[in-house]
Amino acid sequence: MALSIAELNTLLQTNITNRVLSNGISFIEFTTGIATGVINGTVGSTFTTVDTGQISNPGIGSGTGITGLDQTTLSNLIFNNCYVGWDSAGVQLLNITDGIAESVVTHFGSATLTSTHSPVWQGTGIVSFTSSSMSHTVMSSGIQSATTFIGTHWASFSTYIASAIVTYVKSNGSGSVIITGTPPGSPTSGSGTGSGTIS
C-alpha cells in the first residue's frame, strides 16, 4: 500500500480523538491539513541504498515501509519544538502530539519504496534517508496551505510538526528493498549502491 492522504487523515482523526475529550469545530480541517502536508511532503522524496547480492547488471528494487521510527520519540520531538517555540504548552498538547506521532509512524510503515541499483541485480538494499530530498519547509508549507487557518500559532505549529518528522526520518528512518533483475553471463557476489523514491 502506498502513502495516502485519506488513510493518514483517518488515522489522525482516530488517534487524536482517542486522547482528547472533545474536538473543535475545525477538527476535520486540522487533521486534513496535517495529512495533506505530511503526505505531499513525503511522496517523491528520495533515499539511497547500500546493496549486497549478485552482480554485474542493473537491478530494480521494491520494498514496503519506512521503519526504525518510534511514536513516543516523534511525539516528544514535536512537543518539545512547540514548548521551546511557544514557551508554554496547553493541557492537551501532548495528547495531540501523541496522536499525530502514532498516526505518522503507523502510516509510514505502508510506504512504497522503489529504486534502481548497480551493479547488484539480485539481492537486498538497505535504505538510508540521511541524504533524502525530504524538506521540512515543503512539508510545513503544505500543511499550512491545506487549511484556511490564520491563527498566530498555526504557521509555527505546522513548522514544528514538519521539522520533527523530517529530522527524525532522516536521522532514524530505515527500510529495505528486494532487488531483482536479469542475470549476466557470469554472475558473482558483490556489493553496490542504489537510489529511489517514496510513494
Buried (B, 14 or more C-beta within 10 A) or exposed (E): EEBBBEBBBBBBBEBBBEBBEEEEEBBEBBBBBBBBBBBBBBBEBBBBBBBBBBBBBBBBBBBBBBBBBEBEEBBBBBBBBBBEBBEEBEEBBBBBBBBBBBBBBBBBBBBBBBBBBBBBBBBBBBBBBEEBEBBBEBBBBBBBEBBEBEEEEBBBBBBBBBBBBBBBBBEBBBBBBBBBBEEEEEBEEBEBBBBBBBE
